[in-house]
Amino acid sequence: MRQSLWLYPIVEILHIIGFVILVGSAAMFDLRLLGLSRQLPVTGMERHLLPWARASLLLIVPTGGLMFIAHAAEFAGNPAFRLKLFLLGLAGLNAAVFHLRPFRQVAGWDHGASAPLPARLAACLSLALWTGVIACGRLLAYF
């Protein structure tokens, strides 16, 4: 991949497009949990956005793997890369805990009501973690 003038940039662009879809979906859902667009049901947003987030992984995972393979030695020792992986793990854990805990009682706050505090905290944490993942991805070139 390093020998081709265009292959690495194309893979990187696909990786970024995947992240835009994933983080865009997560951000819209998180903002709904924080009280924006309360007229939209949480379950409806989840039903429409979660498939996009899952599908984005079909771009993110293989392109990320290809970029890692091309720069394995540099990335392995890069603190921004290690922090990115850690934040990705936390973001995944945060999403899993949200779906296993507060989202199970969504019927009580699906339409018009405020999401409970644990759901709002998960949304804030999600926004912060994804911002950190993006920042670390950009910082890879500088460390």
A tleap script that builds the chain and sets N, CA, C and O, in Angstrom:
source leaprc.protein.ff14SB
mol = sequence {
  NMET ARG GLN SER LEU TRP LEU TYR PRO ILE
  VAL GLU ILE LEU HIE ILE ILE GLY PHE VAL
  ILE LEU VAL GLY SER ALA ALA MET PHE ASP
  LEU ARG LEU LEU GLY LEU SER ARG GLN LEU
  PRO VAL THR GLY MET GLU ARG HIE LEU LEU
  PRO TRP ALA ARG ALA SER LEU LEU LEU ILE
  VAL PRO THR GLY GLY LEU MET PHE ILE ALA
  HIE ALA ALA GLU PHE ALA GLY ASN PRO ALA
  PHE ARG LEU LYS LEU PHE LEU LEU GLY LEU
  ALA GLY LEU ASN ALA ALA VAL PHE HIE LEU
  ARG PRO PHE ARG GLN VAL ALA GLY TRP ASP
  HIE GLY ALA SER ALA PRO LEU PRO ALA ARG
  LEU ALA ALA CYS LEU SER LEU ALA LEU TRP
  THR GLY VAL ILE ALA CYS GLY ARG LEU LEU
  ALA TYR CPHE
}
set mol.1.N position { 0.825 -1.189 0.000 }
set mol.1.CA position { 0.000 0.000 0.000 }
set mol.1.C position { 0.874 1.260 0.000 }
set mol.1.O position { 0.472 2.301 -0.519 }
set mol.2.N position { 2.041 1.157 0.572 }
set mol.2.CA position { 2.928 2.323 0.645 }
set mol.2.C position { 3.579 2.634 -0.704 }
set mol.2.O position { 4.051 3.750 -0.920 }
set mol.3.N position { 3.607 1.659 -1.610 }
set mol.3.CA position { 4.232 1.880 -2.906 }
set mol.3.C position { 3.303 2.617 -3.871 }
set mol.3.O position { 3.773 3.196 -4.851 }
set mol.4.N position { 2.028 2.605 -3.617 }
set mol.4.CA position { 1.060 3.243 -4.506 }
set mol.4.C position { 0.833 4.696 -4.101 }
set mol.4.O position { 0.671 5.011 -2.922 }
set mol.5.N position { 0.825 5.562 -5.089 }
set mol.5.CA position { 0.601 6.982 -4.830 }
set mol.5.C position { -0.817 7.241 -4.335 }
set mol.5.O position { -1.026 8.118 -3.496 }
set mol.6.N position { -1.787 6.496 -4.839 }
set mol.6.CA position { -3.193 6.787 -4.554 }
set mol.6.C position { -3.849 5.838 -3.555 }
set mol.6.O position { -4.857 6.202 -2.949 }
set mol.7.N position { -3.323 4.660 -3.368 }
set mol.7.CA position { -4.014 3.666 -2.544 }
set mol.7.C position { -4.181 4.116 -1.094 }
set mol.7.O position { -5.287 4.054 -0.557 }
set mol.8.N position { -3.118 4.559 -0.461 }
set mol.8.CA position { -3.229 4.973 0.943 }
set mol.8.C position { -4.203 6.143 1.114 }
set mol.8.O position { -5.042 6.090 2.013 }
set mol.9.N position { -4.129 7.197 0.291 }
set mol.9.CA position { -5.101 8.288 0.448 }
set mol.9.C position { -6.549 7.839 0.234 }
set mol.9.O position { -7.452 8.326 0.913 }
set mol.10.N position { -6.775 6.918 -0.703 }
set mol.10.CA position { -8.134 6.419 -0.926 }
set mol.10.C position { -8.621 5.655 0.300 }
set mol.10.O position { -9.754 5.844 0.741 }
set mol.11.N position { -7.774 4.801 0.846 }
set mol.11.CA position { -8.136 4.045 2.051 }
set mol.11.C position { -8.413 5.007 3.204 }
set mol.11.O position { -9.369 4.818 3.956 }
set mol.12.N position { -7.586 6.025 3.344 }
set mol.12.CA position { -7.780 7.003 4.418 }
set mol.12.C position { -9.092 7.766 4.247 }
set mol.12.O position { -9.795 8.012 5.227 }
set mol.13.N position { -9.423 8.138 3.024 }
set mol.13.CA position { -10.692 8.835 2.758 }
set mol.13.C position { -11.873 7.935 3.109 }
set mol.13.O position { -12.834 8.393 3.728 }
set mol.14.N position { -11.814 6.666 2.725 }
set mol.14.CA position { -12.892 5.732 3.074 }
set mol.14.C position { -13.013 5.581 4.591 }
set mol.14.O position { -14.119 5.479 5.121 }
set mol.15.N position { -11.885 5.567 5.279 }
set mol.15.CA position { -11.888 5.484 6.745 }
set mol.15.C position { -12.583 6.710 7.341 }
set mol.15.O position { -13.391 6.589 8.262 }
set mol.16.N position { -12.267 7.868 6.816 }
set mol.16.CA position { -12.877 9.109 7.312 }
set mol.16.C position { -14.369 9.127 7.014 }
set mol.16.O position { -15.158 9.534 7.868 }
set mol.17.N position { -14.777 8.693 5.819 }
set mol.17.CA position { -16.206 8.635 5.490 }
set mol.17.C position { -16.927 7.714 6.467 }
set mol.17.O position { -18.012 8.040 6.948 }
set mol.18.N position { -16.326 6.570 6.759 }
set mol.18.CA position { -16.926 5.658 7.735 }
set mol.18.C position { -17.087 6.311 9.091 }
set mol.18.O position { -18.123 6.153 9.738 }
set mol.19.N position { -16.073 7.044 9.530 }
set mol.19.CA position { -16.157 7.724 10.826 }
set mol.19.C position { -17.195 8.834 10.820 }
set mol.19.O position { -17.870 9.060 11.825 }
set mol.20.N position { -17.327 9.524 9.700 }
set mol.20.CA position { -18.358 10.562 9.599 }
set mol.20.C position { -19.737 9.941 9.792 }
set mol.20.O position { -20.573 10.490 10.510 }
set mol.21.N position { -19.975 8.802 9.156 }
set mol.21.CA position { -21.268 8.126 9.289 }
set mol.21.C position { -21.476 7.661 10.727 }
set mol.21.O position { -22.540 7.884 11.304 }
set mol.22.N position { -20.469 7.018 11.306 }
set mol.22.CA position { -20.583 6.507 12.674 }
set mol.22.C position { -20.784 7.630 13.684 }
set mol.22.O position { -21.733 7.606 14.468 }
set mol.23.N position { -19.898 8.600 13.663 }
set mol.23.CA position { -19.955 9.673 14.658 }
set mol.23.C position { -21.160 10.572 14.406 }
set mol.23.O position { -21.763 11.076 15.353 }
set mol.24.N position { -21.513 10.777 13.150 }
set mol.24.CA position { -22.717 11.558 12.853 }
set mol.24.C position { -23.961 10.889 13.405 }
set mol.24.O position { -24.809 11.553 14.000 }
set mol.25.N position { -24.079 9.589 13.216 }
set mol.25.CA position { -25.221 8.845 13.759 }
set mol.25.C position { -25.238 8.900 15.277 }
set mol.25.O position { -26.276 9.155 15.887 }
set mol.26.N position { -24.083 8.660 15.881 }
set mol.26.CA position { -23.994 8.690 17.346 }
set mol.26.C position { -24.312 10.078 17.881 }
set mol.26.O position { -25.023 10.209 18.877 }
set mol.27.N position { -23.797 11.110 17.234 }
set mol.27.CA position { -24.020 12.478 17.713 }
set mol.27.C position { -25.494 12.861 17.626 }
set mol.27.O position { -26.025 13.478 18.550 }
set mol.28.N position { -26.160 12.503 16.532 }
set mol.28.CA position { -27.591 12.822 16.423 }
set mol.28.C position { -28.384 12.123 17.523 }
set mol.28.O position { -29.273 12.720 18.129 }
set mol.29.N position { -28.060 10.859 17.775 }
set mol.29.CA position { -28.754 10.118 18.825 }
set mol.29.C position { -28.451 10.719 20.197 }
set mol.29.O position { -29.353 10.892 21.016 }
set mol.30.N position { -27.191 11.032 20.444 }
set mol.30.CA position { -26.794 11.616 21.729 }
set mol.30.C position { -27.477 12.957 21.961 }
set mol.30.O position { -27.927 13.241 23.071 }
set mol.31.N position { -27.556 13.778 20.929 }
set mol.31.CA position { -28.215 15.081 21.080 }
set mol.31.C position { -29.699 14.912 21.383 }
set mol.31.O position { -30.274 15.707 22.126 }
set mol.32.N position { -30.324 13.885 20.816 }
set mol.32.CA position { -31.730 13.604 21.161 }
set mol.32.C position { -31.835 13.226 22.638 }
set mol.32.O position { -32.756 13.668 23.325 }
set mol.33.N position { -30.908 12.420 23.127 }
set mol.33.CA position { -30.926 12.036 24.539 }
set mol.33.C position { -30.727 13.246 25.444 }
set mol.33.O position { -31.221 13.275 26.571 }
set mol.34.N position { -30.005 14.239 24.946 }
set mol.34.CA position { -29.748 15.448 25.737 }
set mol.34.C position { -30.880 16.467 25.630 }
set mol.34.O position { -30.793 17.552 26.205 }
set mol.35.N position { -31.941 16.125 24.899 }
set mol.35.CA position { -33.130 16.972 24.893 }
set mol.35.C position { -33.456 17.670 23.596 }
set mol.35.O position { -34.510 18.299 23.500 }
set mol.36.N position { -32.606 17.591 22.597 }
set mol.36.CA position { -32.921 18.212 21.318 }
set mol.36.C position { -33.923 17.349 20.552 }
set mol.36.O position { -33.881 16.121 20.638 }
set mol.37.N position { -34.800 17.973 19.822 }
set mol.37.CA position { -35.793 17.278 18.981 }
set mol.37.C position { -36.603 16.267 19.782 }
set mol.37.O position { -36.741 15.115 19.372 }
set mol.38.N position { -37.132 16.691 20.909 }
set mol.38.CA position { -37.901 15.775 21.762 }
set mol.38.C position { -39.140 15.212 21.083 }
set mol.38.O position { -39.672 14.185 21.506 }
set mol.39.N position { -39.604 15.886 20.025 }
set mol.39.CA position { -40.778 15.383 19.326 }
set mol.39.C position { -40.472 14.085 18.577 }
set mol.39.O position { -41.391 13.359 18.197 }
set mol.40.N position { -39.195 13.790 18.364 }
set mol.40.CA position { -38.809 12.544 17.703 }
set mol.40.C position { -38.651 11.447 18.746 }
set mol.40.O position { -37.949 11.635 19.739 }
set mol.41.N position { -39.295 10.302 18.532 }
set mol.41.CA position { -39.143 9.216 19.506 }
set mol.41.C position { -37.716 8.658 19.506 }
set mol.41.O position { -37.092 8.495 18.457 }
set mol.42.N position { -37.229 8.379 20.689 }
set mol.42.CA position { -35.882 7.824 20.839 }
set mol.42.C position { -35.782 6.493 20.100 }
set mol.42.O position { -34.782 6.218 19.437 }
set mol.43.N position { -36.816 5.673 20.216 }
set mol.43.CA position { -36.784 4.364 19.551 }
set mol.43.C position { -36.753 4.508 18.034 }
set mol.43.O position { -36.111 3.714 17.346 }
set mol.44.N position { -37.440 5.513 17.513 }
set mol.44.CA position { -37.411 5.752 16.073 }
set mol.44.C position { -36.032 6.176 15.604 }
set mol.44.O position { -35.549 5.730 14.564 }
set mol.45.N position { -35.408 7.039 16.382 }
set mol.45.CA position { -34.052 7.470 16.023 }
set mol.45.C position { -33.090 6.291 16.089 }
set mol.45.O position { -32.240 6.121 15.215 }
set mol.46.N position { -33.229 5.486 17.123 }
set mol.46.CA position { -32.357 4.317 17.271 }
set mol.46.C position { -32.558 3.357 16.098 }
set mol.46.O position { -31.595 2.816 15.556 }
set mol.47.N position { -33.808 3.153 15.718 }
set mol.47.CA position { -34.125 2.231 14.626 }
set mol.47.C position { -33.527 2.708 13.290 }
set mol.47.O position { -33.132 1.889 12.459 }
set mol.48.N position { -33.463 4.027 13.089 }
set mol.48.CA position { -32.933 4.562 11.837 }
set mol.48.C position { -31.421 4.781 11.866 }
set mol.48.O position { -30.757 4.608 10.844 }
set mol.49.N position { -30.873 5.154 13.010 }
set mol.49.CA position { -29.454 5.513 13.072 }
set mol.49.C position { -28.531 4.337 13.366 }
set mol.49.O position { -27.417 4.283 12.845 }
set mol.50.N position { -28.978 3.393 14.195 }
set mol.50.CA position { -28.103 2.280 14.564 }
set mol.50.C position { -27.662 1.449 13.355 }
set mol.50.O position { -26.496 1.060 13.292 }
set mol.51.N position { -28.550 1.161 12.391 }
set mol.51.CA position { -28.067 0.423 11.210 }
set mol.51.C position { -26.971 1.170 10.439 }
set mol.51.O position { -26.050 0.545 9.914 }
set mol.52.N position { -27.068 2.495 10.370 }
set mol.52.CA position { -26.022 3.278 9.705 }
set mol.52.C position { -24.707 3.181 10.478 }
set mol.52.O position { -23.637 3.036 9.888 }
set mol.53.N position { -24.802 3.261 11.796 }
set mol.53.CA position { -23.594 3.162 12.620 }
set mol.53.C position { -22.946 1.788 12.447 }
set mol.53.O position { -21.728 1.681 12.298 }
set mol.54.N position { -23.765 0.750 12.469 }
set mol.54.CA position { -23.216 -0.599 12.288 }
set mol.54.C position { -22.600 -0.766 10.905 }
set mol.54.O position { -21.516 -1.331 10.768 }
set mol.55.N position { -23.293 -0.274 9.880 }
set mol.55.CA position { -22.790 -0.400 8.508 }
set mol.55.C position { -21.472 0.349 8.329 }
set mol.55.O position { -20.615 -0.071 7.551 }
set mol.56.N position { -21.315 1.447 9.044 }
set mol.56.CA position { -20.076 2.223 8.912 }
set mol.56.C position { -18.861 1.410 9.341 }
set mol.56.O position { -17.749 1.652 8.873 }
set mol.57.N position { -19.075 0.457 10.223 }
set mol.57.CA position { -17.964 -0.393 10.665 }
set mol.57.C position { -17.393 -1.215 9.509 }
set mol.57.O position { -16.231 -1.622 9.541 }
set mol.58.N position { -18.228 -1.455 8.480 }
set mol.58.CA position { -17.747 -2.179 7.303 }
set mol.58.C position { -16.705 -1.370 6.533 }
set mol.58.O position { -15.918 -1.934 5.774 }
set mol.59.N position { -16.697 -0.067 6.723 }
set mol.59.CA position { -15.648 0.788 6.153 }
set mol.59.C position { -14.509 1.003 7.147 }
set mol.59.O position { -13.334 0.922 6.790 }
set mol.60.N position { -14.869 1.274 8.380 }
set mol.60.CA position { -13.880 1.688 9.374 }
set mol.60.C position { -12.888 0.577 9.715 }
set mol.60.O position { -11.678 0.805 9.727 }
set mol.61.N position { -13.391 -0.601 9.988 }
set mol.61.CA position { -12.519 -1.683 10.463 }
set mol.61.C position { -11.500 -2.118 9.401 }
set mol.61.O position { -10.305 -2.150 9.693 }
set mol.62.N position { -11.934 -2.452 8.186 }
set mol.62.CA position { -10.910 -2.880 7.218 }
set mol.62.C position { -9.954 -1.762 6.802 }
set mol.62.O position { -8.762 -2.009 6.617 }
set mol.63.N position { -10.459 -0.542 6.654 }
set mol.63.CA position { -9.556 0.544 6.258 }
set mol.63.C position { -8.585 0.879 7.385 }
set mol.63.O position { -7.413 1.160 7.132 }
set mol.64.N position { -9.063 0.851 8.621 }
set mol.64.CA position { -8.166 1.071 9.754 }
set mol.64.C position { -7.103 -0.006 9.828 }
set mol.64.O position { -5.937 0.278 10.103 }
set mol.65.N position { -7.508 -1.247 9.580 }
set mol.65.CA position { -6.544 -2.342 9.568 }
set mol.65.C position { -5.496 -2.181 8.480 }
set mol.65.O position { -4.311 -2.421 8.710 }
set mol.66.N position { -5.933 -1.774 7.296 }
set mol.66.CA position { -4.982 -1.557 6.200 }
set mol.66.C position { -4.005 -0.431 6.521 }
set mol.66.O position { -2.810 -0.545 6.247 }
set mol.67.N position { -4.509 0.650 7.098 }
set mol.67.CA position { -3.612 1.758 7.451 }
set mol.67.C position { -2.634 1.335 8.540 }
set mol.67.O position { -1.471 1.740 8.528 }
set mol.68.N position { -3.110 0.513 9.487 }
set mol.68.CA position { -2.212 0.034 10.534 }
set mol.68.C position { -1.116 -0.848 9.939 }
set mol.68.O position { 0.059 -0.704 10.280 }
set mol.69.N position { -1.504 -1.755 9.054 }
set mol.69.CA position { -0.518 -2.652 8.438 }
set mol.69.C position { 0.557 -1.853 7.707 }
set mol.69.O position { 1.735 -2.210 7.735 }
set mol.70.N position { 0.144 -0.774 7.056 }
set mol.70.CA position { 1.102 0.042 6.299 }
set mol.70.C position { 2.082 0.785 7.207 }
set mol.70.O position { 3.184 1.131 6.783 }
set mol.71.N position { 1.680 1.029 8.453 }
set mol.71.CA position { 2.524 1.806 9.375 }
set mol.71.C position { 2.576 1.160 10.760 }
set mol.71.O position { 2.596 1.861 11.771 }
set mol.72.N position { 2.598 -0.156 10.807 }
set mol.72.CA position { 2.493 -0.865 12.087 }
set mol.72.C position { 3.558 -0.433 13.090 }
set mol.72.O position { 3.240 -0.180 14.252 }
set mol.73.N position { 4.783 -0.347 12.671 }
set mol.73.CA position { 5.861 0.001 13.609 }
set mol.73.C position { 5.678 1.406 14.166 }
set mol.73.O position { 5.849 1.632 15.364 }
set mol.74.N position { 5.328 2.350 13.294 }
set mol.74.CA position { 5.147 3.732 13.763 }
set mol.74.C position { 3.916 3.862 14.663 }
set mol.74.O position { 3.966 4.513 15.706 }
set mol.75.N position { 2.807 3.234 14.247 }
set mol.75.CA position { 1.567 3.368 15.019 }
set mol.75.C position { 1.666 2.679 16.376 }
set mol.75.O position { 1.160 3.193 17.374 }
set mol.76.N position { 2.312 1.521 16.416 }
set mol.76.CA position { 2.387 0.760 17.665 }
set mol.76.C position { 3.043 1.567 18.777 }
set mol.76.O position { 2.664 1.438 19.941 }
set mol.77.N position { 4.010 2.386 18.438 }
set mol.77.CA position { 4.690 3.194 19.448 }
set mol.77.C position { 4.140 4.597 19.603 }
set mol.77.O position { 4.667 5.391 20.382 }
set mol.78.N position { 3.097 4.905 18.875 }
set mol.78.CA position { 2.544 6.261 18.870 }
set mol.78.C position { 1.542 6.433 20.013 }
set mol.78.O position { 0.545 5.714 20.054 }
set mol.79.N position { 1.776 7.363 20.941 }
set mol.79.CA position { 0.841 7.541 22.056 }
set mol.79.C position { -0.556 7.968 21.598 }
set mol.79.O position { -1.546 7.614 22.238 }
set mol.80.N position { -0.648 8.714 20.511 }
set mol.80.CA position { -1.965 9.117 20.004 }
set mol.80.C position { -2.740 7.899 19.507 }
set mol.80.O position { -3.955 7.823 19.688 }
set mol.81.N position { -2.052 6.954 18.886 }
set mol.81.CA position { -2.702 5.734 18.404 }
set mol.81.C position { -3.190 4.883 19.572 }
set mol.81.O position { -4.316 4.386 19.560 }
set mol.82.N position { -2.346 4.722 20.569 }
set mol.82.CA position { -2.740 3.917 21.737 }
set mol.82.C position { -3.917 4.559 22.461 }
set mol.82.O position { -4.835 3.864 22.897 }
set mol.83.N position { -3.894 5.886 22.589 }
set mol.83.CA position { -5.015 6.577 23.224 }
set mol.83.C position { -6.276 6.440 22.380 }
set mol.83.O position { -7.367 6.275 22.926 }
set mol.84.N position { -6.144 6.504 21.060 }
set mol.84.CA position { -7.303 6.333 20.177 }
set mol.84.C position { -7.938 4.962 20.397 }
set mol.84.O position { -9.158 4.858 20.520 }
set mol.85.N position { -7.128 3.923 20.448 }
set mol.85.CA position { -7.661 2.575 20.681 }
set mol.85.C position { -8.342 2.473 22.042 }
set mol.85.O position { -9.396 1.849 22.166 }
set mol.86.N position { -7.746 3.079 23.055 }
set mol.86.CA position { -8.338 3.070 24.393 }
set mol.86.C position { -9.689 3.785 24.383 }
set mol.86.O position { -10.664 3.280 24.941 }
set mol.87.N position { -9.747 4.950 23.755 }
set mol.87.CA position { -11.000 5.706 23.685 }
set mol.87.C position { -12.054 4.963 22.871 }
set mol.87.O position { -13.238 5.011 23.205 }
set mol.88.N position { -11.637 4.278 21.808 }
set mol.88.CA position { -12.571 3.450 21.034 }
set mol.88.C position { -13.176 2.360 21.912 }
set mol.88.O position { -14.379 2.106 21.860 }
set mol.89.N position { -12.339 1.725 22.710 }
set mol.89.CA position { -12.841 0.704 23.629 }
set mol.89.C position { -13.830 1.271 24.629 }
set mol.89.O position { -14.868 0.665 24.898 }
set mol.90.N position { -13.509 2.436 25.180 }
set mol.90.CA position { -14.435 3.082 26.120 }
set mol.90.C position { -15.740 3.479 25.440 }
set mol.90.O position { -16.810 3.351 26.036 }
set mol.91.N position { -15.665 3.958 24.202 }
set mol.91.CA position { -16.881 4.333 23.471 }
set mol.91.C position { -17.759 3.108 23.241 }
set mol.91.O position { -18.979 3.182 23.387 }
set mol.92.N position { -17.149 1.992 22.886 }
set mol.92.CA position { -17.908 0.758 22.710 }
set mol.92.C position { -18.527 0.280 24.010 }
set mol.92.O position { -19.680 -0.149 24.032 }
set mol.93.N position { -17.766 0.352 25.093 }
set mol.93.CA position { -18.280 -0.034 26.408 }
set mol.93.C position { -19.428 0.882 26.831 }
set mol.93.O position { -20.438 0.413 27.354 }
set mol.94.N position { -19.275 2.166 26.608 }
set mol.94.CA position { -20.323 3.127 26.940 }
set mol.94.C position { -21.611 2.797 26.182 }
set mol.94.O position { -22.694 2.818 26.767 }
set mol.95.N position { -21.501 2.494 24.890 }
set mol.95.CA position { -22.679 2.147 24.090 }
set mol.95.C position { -23.323 0.862 24.601 }
set mol.95.O position { -24.547 0.773 24.691 }
set mol.96.N position { -22.505 -0.127 24.935 }
set mol.96.CA position { -23.044 -1.396 25.434 }
set mol.96.C position { -23.774 -1.202 26.756 }
set mol.96.O position { -24.877 -1.716 26.939 }
set mol.97.N position { -23.167 -0.466 27.674 }
set mol.97.CA position { -23.806 -0.218 28.975 }
set mol.97.C position { -25.101 0.559 28.780 }
set mol.97.O position { -26.100 0.261 29.435 }
set mol.98.N position { -25.103 1.552 27.889 }
set mol.98.CA position { -26.325 2.316 27.621 }
set mol.98.C position { -27.443 1.396 27.147 }
set mol.98.O position { -28.570 1.492 27.633 }
set mol.99.N position { -27.145 0.507 26.202 }
set mol.99.CA position { -28.184 -0.369 25.655 }
set mol.99.C position { -28.609 -1.451 26.644 }
set mol.99.O position { -29.728 -1.956 26.558 }
set mol.100.N position { -27.738 -1.811 27.577 }
set mol.100.CA position { -28.091 -2.823 28.572 }
set mol.100.C position { -28.807 -2.237 29.782 }
set mol.100.O position { -29.507 -2.964 30.488 }
set mol.101.N position { -28.651 -0.948 30.038 }
set mol.101.CA position { -29.236 -0.330 31.235 }
set mol.101.C position { -30.328 0.685 30.900 }
set mol.101.O position { -31.498 0.307 30.830 }
set mol.102.N position { -29.989 1.961 30.691 }
set mol.102.CA position { -31.050 2.965 30.547 }
set mol.102.C position { -31.982 2.710 29.363 }
set mol.102.O position { -33.178 2.984 29.459 }
set mol.103.N position { -31.463 2.195 28.257 }
set mol.103.CA position { -32.305 2.014 27.073 }
set mol.103.C position { -33.372 0.950 27.278 }
set mol.103.O position { -34.379 0.946 26.570 }
set mol.104.N position { -33.176 0.063 28.217 }
set mol.104.CA position { -34.179 -0.984 28.487 }
set mol.104.C position { -35.489 -0.404 29.012 }
set mol.104.O position { -36.543 -1.022 28.862 }
set mol.105.N position { -35.434 0.775 29.626 }
set mol.105.CA position { -36.641 1.433 30.134 }
set mol.105.C position { -37.075 2.592 29.236 }
set mol.105.O position { -37.718 3.529 29.708 }
set mol.106.N position { -36.732 2.538 27.956 }
set mol.106.CA position { -36.997 3.657 27.051 }
set mol.106.C position { -38.488 3.950 26.900 }
set mol.106.O position { -38.853 5.078 26.569 }
set mol.107.N position { -39.341 2.986 27.129 }
set mol.107.CA position { -40.783 3.215 26.964 }
set mol.107.C position { -41.271 4.364 27.836 }
set mol.107.O position { -42.212 5.063 27.461 }
set mol.108.N position { -40.653 4.569 28.982 }
set mol.108.CA position { -41.073 5.634 29.885 }
set mol.108.C position { -40.597 7.019 29.485 }
set mol.108.O position { -41.083 8.006 30.037 }
set mol.109.N position { -39.670 7.130 28.552 }
set mol.109.CA position { -39.141 8.440 28.156 }
set mol.109.C position { -38.905 8.546 26.652 }
set mol.109.O position { -38.095 9.352 26.194 }
set mol.110.N position { -39.614 7.730 25.899 }
set mol.110.CA position { -39.440 7.666 24.452 }
set mol.110.C position { -39.956 8.912 23.730 }
set mol.110.O position { -39.306 9.413 22.813 }
set mol.111.N position { -41.118 9.411 24.142 }
set mol.111.CA position { -41.769 10.529 23.446 }
set mol.111.C position { -41.861 11.749 24.349 }
set mol.111.O position { -42.539 11.706 25.375 }
set mol.112.N position { -41.204 12.813 23.992 }
set mol.112.CA position { -41.395 14.095 24.650 }
set mol.112.C position { -40.767 14.276 26.014 }
set mol.112.O position { -40.511 15.410 26.419 }
set mol.113.N position { -40.515 13.217 26.724 }
set mol.113.CA position { -39.974 13.324 28.085 }
set mol.113.C position { -38.449 13.430 28.041 }
set mol.113.O position { -37.809 13.056 27.058 }
set mol.114.N position { -37.897 13.942 29.118 }
set mol.114.CA position { -36.439 13.983 29.246 }
set mol.114.C position { -35.908 12.578 29.473 }
set mol.114.O position { -36.523 11.773 30.173 }
set mol.115.N position { -34.782 12.299 28.886 }
set mol.115.CA position { -34.125 11.024 29.146 }
set mol.115.C position { -33.635 11.035 30.590 }
set mol.115.O position { -33.310 12.096 31.123 }
set mol.116.N position { -33.579 9.872 31.228 }
set mol.116.CA position { -33.080 9.828 32.605 }
set mol.116.C position { -31.599 10.212 32.663 }
set mol.116.O position { -30.887 10.172 31.659 }
set mol.117.N position { -31.167 10.577 33.845 }
set mol.117.CA position { -29.789 11.027 34.035 }
set mol.117.C position { -28.751 10.037 33.496 }
set mol.117.O position { -27.813 10.467 32.824 }
set mol.118.N position { -28.876 8.726 33.759 }
set mol.118.CA position { -27.856 7.812 33.206 }
set mol.118.C position { -27.777 7.864 31.677 }
set mol.118.O position { -26.690 7.745 31.112 }
set mol.119.N position { -28.902 8.038 31.012 }
set mol.119.CA position { -28.900 8.134 29.550 }
set mol.119.C position { -28.241 9.431 29.099 }
set mol.119.O position { -27.484 9.440 28.128 }
set mol.120.N position { -28.523 10.515 29.791 }
set mol.120.CA position { -27.908 11.801 29.434 }
set mol.120.C position { -26.398 11.772 29.690 }
set mol.120.O position { -25.620 12.316 28.906 }
set mol.121.N position { -25.992 11.137 30.785 }
set mol.121.CA position { -24.553 11.007 31.065 }
set mol.121.C position { -23.861 10.163 29.995 }
set mol.121.O position { -22.755 10.483 29.561 }
set mol.122.N position { -24.521 9.084 29.573 }
set mol.122.CA position { -23.958 8.248 28.506 }
set mol.122.C position { -23.822 9.049 27.216 }
set mol.122.O position { -22.848 8.885 26.482 }
set mol.123.N position { -24.794 9.915 26.937 }
set mol.123.CA position { -24.734 10.754 25.734 }
set mol.123.C position { -23.569 11.736 25.812 }
set mol.123.O position { -22.838 11.911 24.838 }
set mol.124.N position { -23.396 12.371 26.956 }
set mol.124.CA position { -22.266 13.306 27.128 }
set mol.124.C position { -20.939 12.578 26.987 }
set mol.124.O position { -20.021 13.062 26.324 }
set mol.125.N position { -20.845 11.417 27.612 }
set mol.125.CA position { -19.617 10.633 27.529 }
set mol.125.C position { -19.350 10.204 26.088 }
set mol.125.O position { -18.209 10.244 25.627 }
set mol.126.N position { -20.390 9.799 25.388 }
set mol.126.CA position { -20.255 9.401 23.991 }
set mol.126.C position { -19.709 10.541 23.142 }
set mol.126.O position { -18.770 10.350 22.369 }
set mol.127.N position { -20.293 11.718 23.282 }
set mol.127.CA position { -19.824 12.878 22.509 }
set mol.127.C position { -18.362 13.192 22.815 }
set mol.127.O position { -17.584 13.498 21.911 }
set mol.128.N position { -17.995 13.116 24.084 }
set mol.128.CA position { -16.608 13.401 24.473 }
set mol.128.C position { -15.656 12.333 23.940 }
set mol.128.O position { -14.579 12.653 23.436 }
set mol.129.N position { -16.050 11.070 24.051 }
set mol.129.CA position { -15.176 9.987 23.598 }
set mol.129.C position { -14.958 10.031 22.087 }
set mol.129.O position { -13.831 9.870 21.619 }
set mol.130.N position { -16.024 10.248 21.325 }
set mol.130.CA position { -15.872 10.302 19.868 }
set mol.130.C position { -15.050 11.508 19.443 }
set mol.130.O position { -14.290 11.433 18.478 }
set mol.131.N position { -15.196 12.612 20.151 }
set mol.131.CA position { -14.354 13.779 19.867 }
set mol.131.C position { -12.889 13.429 20.119 }
set mol.131.O position { -12.012 13.800 19.339 }
set mol.132.N position { -12.634 12.719 21.204 }
set mol.132.CA position { -11.270 12.289 21.512 }
set mol.132.C position { -10.705 11.333 20.476 }
set mol.132.O position { -9.534 11.433 20.109 }
set mol.133.N position { -11.530 10.404 20.002 }
set mol.133.CA position { -11.085 9.459 18.974 }
set mol.133.C position { -10.686 10.209 17.702 }
set mol.133.O position { -9.648 9.928 17.102 }
set mol.134.N position { -11.522 11.165 17.302 }
set mol.134.CA position { -11.225 11.949 16.100 }
set mol.134.C position { -9.940 12.758 16.292 }
set mol.134.O position { -9.087 12.798 15.406 }
set mol.135.N position { -9.811 13.389 17.437 }
set mol.135.CA position { -8.611 14.193 17.711 }
set mol.135.C position { -7.358 13.321 17.676 }
set mol.135.O position { -6.345 13.709 17.092 }
set mol.136.N position { -7.424 12.157 18.291 }
set mol.136.CA position { -6.260 11.260 18.288 }
set mol.136.C position { -5.922 10.803 16.873 }
set mol.136.O position { -4.749 10.690 16.517 }
set mol.137.N position { -6.948 10.539 16.067 }
set mol.137.CA position { -6.700 10.156 14.681 }
set mol.137.C position { -5.943 11.233 13.924 }
set mol.137.O position { -5.042 10.936 13.139 }
set mol.138.N position { -6.306 12.461 14.158 }
set mol.138.CA position { -5.605 13.570 13.493 }
set mol.138.C position { -4.196 13.746 14.055 }
set mol.138.O position { -3.270 14.088 13.320 }
set mol.139.N position { -4.038 13.514 15.347 }
set mol.139.CA position { -2.733 13.714 15.987 }
set mol.139.C position { -1.711 12.632 15.644 }
set mol.139.O position { -0.523 12.784 15.930 }
set mol.140.N position { -2.170 11.544 15.033 }
set mol.140.CA position { -1.237 10.473 14.654 }
set mol.140.C position { -0.078 11.002 13.813 }
set mol.140.O position { 1.054 10.537 13.947 }
set mol.141.N position { -0.354 11.947 12.972 }
set mol.141.CA position { 0.686 12.465 12.079 }
set mol.141.C position { 1.709 13.336 12.799 }
set mol.141.O position { 2.777 13.616 12.255 }
set mol.142.N position { 1.394 13.763 14.012 }
set mol.142.CA position { 2.254 14.727 14.702 }
set mol.142.C position { 3.054 14.131 15.854 }
set mol.142.O position { 3.850 14.834 16.478 }
set mol.143.N position { 2.859 12.860 16.145 }
set mol.143.CA position { 3.593 12.213 17.239 }
set mol.143.C position { 4.495 11.131 16.704 }
set mol.143.O position { 5.195 10.473 17.475 }
savepdb mol mol.pdb
quit
